[in-house]
Amino acid sequence: MKTGVLKGGDKYKERIIKRFRYVIKECDYVIDGEVFKRPVIVLIHKETKIPVAVTEYADYLLYRKNIEEDVIIWGHSKKGCYAVTNILNYVIIENFDKYHVDDPTQFTREMIQDYLFYFCQKKTKAGFYPTEDSCNDERDSIGTFFYNMCMEREKNPELVQMCHLKSKDLLKVEKYTDGQKRRVEKRWLFQLRYMNNQTGYQQLFRDMPEEVAPRIIAMAEIYDPELTFPLILGLFMGIREGEICNVRRRDSMYGPGILIDYDGRNCRSFKIDLRKEYQLRSDYKSVGHIKRHNERYAFHRYNNTIYKFYKRHLQLISDKPREEYGALFLNKNKCRKKQCYMAMTSDTYRERLEKLMRNHVIPSFKNEINPELRAFYNNVSTHTWGAHALRHWFTVELVLEGLDDVEIMGLRGDKIVTSAQTYLRNKGAIKRKYLESAETLGRIINKVD
């Protein structure tokens, strides 16, 4: 946004700027049937939600590479783009009266530092401070954005230059030799104030007690039966929302999305193919994003439970006309234009789960005798609740099963082992939390079987 073209003083400019906001929009590209997503940062009108400008800001995180690759390796996550929109909205939109800037080229190091302190000390809707990892990620993404902006302009004097920032003001690079090996140490020149140095696992205990899972499943079977199996995949395989909506039937035109080894009595293996994102709707609308492209296996103890609900789901959709792409999960209502049930998107999945939680699951805990469930009711009644809690619940169960970090990493579909290690560092606390529930998972499985 460039307000310099507006006539009038800062007060007038401030009134204009307050009408807009930076947001993330995803652009979908379909190449040979495979869907690729690219986030862009756009400026929208707050009231109408109409985009008024598409910026190049996401490029500095996703596409433009620093030629000196030995200096730093840039991130590629959508999360980084959200960090950039956060600081743009904070400095340009929300605090124009304080900073009087309307473009990132006018930012100072102090403005960036102010925002990072603000981010570290702002509580989430659930009442928690950002974790140390979240603060570090925010700093890394914002530092990368401004560092790339500086580097591009320092190499190309024909571009509009940064008014107050130089790349050396943001990142300190030290090269040295350790014995015979050349090493490079990189450090962002920003301070962070961690308000909560825990891993975030404390929030998990409050948000998703073990006993909530069978209640969610029971309510889904009553009020939204076709949502039951997606929830099972979240609870018993840790599948993310976007990945759930990418699950394909065995008769999909792209090949089977589910592979099962069933001997007539027991399900010995249940595997989901998440190696690629495919076009699953004729309107080319994306159903969701696969964060980790791989094959996911169910933990052997959960095979029969997952298989039973899978068969139930197939019966529920058996008479529904659907497209040939083979999406396993469908919308509740038929598309009038296509006269069939189209693939459910991750946004729709979250909406249906949110409706189930707000209208049925949460109210059912209002008069619970169990103090933990009453605390869950009070907490969730006044805060948001995310579908990602199902994946956390799944991981807790794997920890209680006694699995190590590598085993948990494989079942969660993680790329690196550190995510699983976060839970294992809290293993003692988890076991103390559920000391009286050594067989809790078995009881829960029996409840949903």
Buried (B, 14 or more C-beta within 10 A) or exposed (E): BEBEEBEEEEEEBBEBBEEBBBBBBEEEEEEEEEBEBBBBBBBBEEEEEEEEEEBEBBBBBBEBEBEEEEBBEBBEBBBBBBBBBBBBBBBBBBBBEEBEBBBBBBBBBEBBBBBBBBBBEEEBEBEBBBBBEBBBBBBBBBBBBBBBBBBBBBEEEEEEEBEEBBBEBBBEBEEEEEEEEEEEEEEBEBEBEBBBEEBBBBBBBBBBBBBBBBBBBBBBBEBBEBBBBBBBBBBBBBBBBBBBBBBBBEEBEBEBBBBBEBEEEEBEEBBBBBEEBBBBBBEEBBBBBBBEBBEBBBBEEBBBBBBBBBBBBEEBBEEEEBBEBBBBBBBEEBBEEBEBBBBBBBBBBBEBBBEBBEEBBBEBBEEBEEEBBBBBBEBBEEBEBBBBBBBBBBBBBBBBEEBEBEBBBBBBBBEEBEBBBBBBEBEEEBBEBBEEBEEBBEEBBEEBE
